[in-house]
Amino acid sequence: MAMHKTAILLVLSYHPITMRPLLFLSNAFINTFGITQPTPKNATRTAWFIACLLALVIVLVATVAAVVLHLAFHR
Protein backbone atom coordinates (compact mmCIF):
# COMPACT_ATOMS: atom_id res chain seq x y z
CA MET A 1 0.00 0.00 0.00
CA ALA A 2 2.91 2.40 0.62
CA MET A 3 3.96 1.98 -3.00
CA HIS A 4 0.50 3.07 -4.16
CA LYS A 5 0.59 6.25 -2.04
CA THR A 6 4.03 7.10 -3.40
CA ALA A 7 2.80 6.77 -6.97
CA ILE A 8 -0.13 9.09 -6.24
CA LEU A 9 2.19 11.67 -4.65
CA LEU A 10 4.48 11.59 -7.69
CA VAL A 11 1.54 12.17 -10.03
CA LEU A 12 0.18 15.02 -7.91
CA SER A 13 3.54 16.76 -7.64
CA TYR A 14 4.21 16.67 -11.39
CA HIS A 15 2.66 19.27 -13.65
CA PRO A 16 2.99 19.13 -17.43
CA ILE A 17 4.91 21.94 -19.11
CA THR A 18 1.66 23.42 -20.48
CA MET A 19 0.29 23.79 -16.95
CA ARG A 20 3.30 25.63 -15.51
CA PRO A 21 2.48 29.13 -16.87
CA LEU A 22 -1.05 28.79 -15.53
CA LEU A 23 0.27 27.76 -12.12
CA PHE A 24 2.72 30.68 -12.21
CA LEU A 25 -0.13 33.10 -12.94
CA SER A 26 -2.22 31.56 -10.18
CA ASN A 27 0.60 31.78 -7.63
CA ALA A 28 1.31 35.38 -8.59
CA PHE A 29 -2.36 36.27 -8.10
CA ILE A 30 -2.56 34.43 -4.78
CA ASN A 31 0.64 36.02 -3.46
CA THR A 32 -0.30 39.51 -4.67
CA PHE A 33 -3.63 39.53 -2.89
CA GLY A 34 -2.50 37.57 0.17
CA ILE A 35 -4.88 34.66 -0.35
CA THR A 36 -4.19 31.44 1.55
CA GLN A 37 -2.10 29.07 -0.55
CA PRO A 38 -4.04 26.06 -1.86
CA THR A 39 -2.91 22.56 -1.05
CA PRO A 40 -0.84 20.86 -3.75
CA LYS A 41 -3.86 18.69 -4.49
CA ASN A 42 -6.01 21.75 -5.25
CA ALA A 43 -3.36 23.86 -7.00
CA THR A 44 -4.42 22.83 -10.51
CA ARG A 45 -8.10 23.44 -9.83
CA THR A 46 -7.32 26.82 -8.31
CA ALA A 47 -5.16 27.77 -11.30
CA TRP A 48 -7.97 26.91 -13.73
CA PHE A 49 -10.48 28.87 -11.66
CA ILE A 50 -8.30 31.99 -11.61
CA ALA A 51 -7.59 31.63 -15.36
CA CYS A 52 -11.33 31.39 -16.08
CA LEU A 53 -12.03 34.48 -13.99
CA LEU A 54 -9.27 36.37 -15.80
CA ALA A 55 -10.65 35.31 -19.18
CA LEU A 56 -14.13 36.41 -18.13
CA VAL A 57 -12.85 39.84 -17.09
CA ILE A 58 -10.99 40.22 -20.41
CA VAL A 59 -14.11 39.27 -22.38
CA LEU A 60 -16.25 41.71 -20.39
CA VAL A 61 -13.78 44.58 -20.87
CA ALA A 62 -13.50 43.85 -24.60
CA THR A 63 -17.31 43.74 -24.92
CA VAL A 64 -17.77 47.05 -23.12
CA ALA A 65 -15.01 48.64 -25.23
CA ALA A 66 -16.63 47.34 -28.44
CA VAL A 67 -20.05 48.70 -27.43
CA VAL A 68 -18.59 52.10 -26.51
CA LEU A 69 -16.66 52.30 -29.80
CA HIS A 70 -19.72 51.22 -31.78
CA LEU A 71 -21.88 53.87 -30.14
CA ALA A 72 -19.19 56.53 -30.57
CA PHE A 73 -18.72 55.94 -34.30
CA HIS A 74 -22.39 55.46 -35.18
CA ARG A 75 -23.82 58.66 -33.74
C-alpha positions as CSV (number, residue, x, y, z in Angstrom):
1,M,0.0,0.0,0.0
2,A,2.9,2.4,0.6
3,M,4.0,2.0,-3.0
4,H,0.5,3.1,-4.2
5,K,0.6,6.2,-2.0
6,T,4.0,7.1,-3.4
7,A,2.8,6.8,-7.0
8,I,-0.1,9.1,-6.2
9,L,2.2,11.7,-4.7
10,L,4.5,11.6,-7.7
11,V,1.5,12.2,-10.0
12,L,0.2,15.0,-7.9
13,S,3.5,16.8,-7.6
14,Y,4.2,16.7,-11.4
15,H,2.7,19.3,-13.7
16,P,3.0,19.1,-17.4
17,I,4.9,21.9,-19.1
18,T,1.7,23.4,-20.5
19,M,0.3,23.8,-16.9
20,R,3.3,25.6,-15.5
21,P,2.5,29.1,-16.9
22,L,-1.1,28.8,-15.5
23,L,0.3,27.8,-12.1
24,F,2.7,30.7,-12.2
25,L,-0.1,33.1,-12.9
26,S,-2.2,31.6,-10.2
27,N,0.6,31.8,-7.6
28,A,1.3,35.4,-8.6
29,F,-2.4,36.3,-8.1
30,I,-2.6,34.4,-4.8
31,N,0.6,36.0,-3.5
32,T,-0.3,39.5,-4.7
33,F,-3.6,39.5,-2.9
34,G,-2.5,37.6,0.2
35,I,-4.9,34.7,-0.3
36,T,-4.2,31.4,1.5
37,Q,-2.1,29.1,-0.6
38,P,-4.0,26.1,-1.9
39,T,-2.9,22.6,-1.1
40,P,-0.8,20.9,-3.8
41,K,-3.9,18.7,-4.5
42,N,-6.0,21.8,-5.2
43,A,-3.4,23.9,-7.0
44,T,-4.4,22.8,-10.5
45,R,-8.1,23.4,-9.8
46,T,-7.3,26.8,-8.3
47,A,-5.2,27.8,-11.3
48,W,-8.0,26.9,-13.7
49,F,-10.5,28.9,-11.7
50,I,-8.3,32.0,-11.6
51,A,-7.6,31.6,-15.4
52,C,-11.3,31.4,-16.1
53,L,-12.0,34.5,-14.0
54,L,-9.3,36.4,-15.8
55,A,-10.7,35.3,-19.2
56,L,-14.1,36.4,-18.1
57,V,-12.8,39.8,-17.1
58,I,-11.0,40.2,-20.4
59,V,-14.1,39.3,-22.4
60,L,-16.2,41.7,-20.4
61,V,-13.8,44.6,-20.9
62,A,-13.5,43.9,-24.6
63,T,-17.3,43.7,-24.9
64,V,-17.8,47.0,-23.1
65,A,-15.0,48.6,-25.2
66,A,-16.6,47.3,-28.4
67,V,-20.1,48.7,-27.4
68,V,-18.6,52.1,-26.5
69,L,-16.7,52.3,-29.8
70,H,-19.7,51.2,-31.8
71,L,-21.9,53.9,-30.1
72,A,-19.2,56.5,-30.6
73,F,-18.7,55.9,-34.3
74,H,-22.4,55.5,-35.2
75,R,-23.8,58.7,-33.7
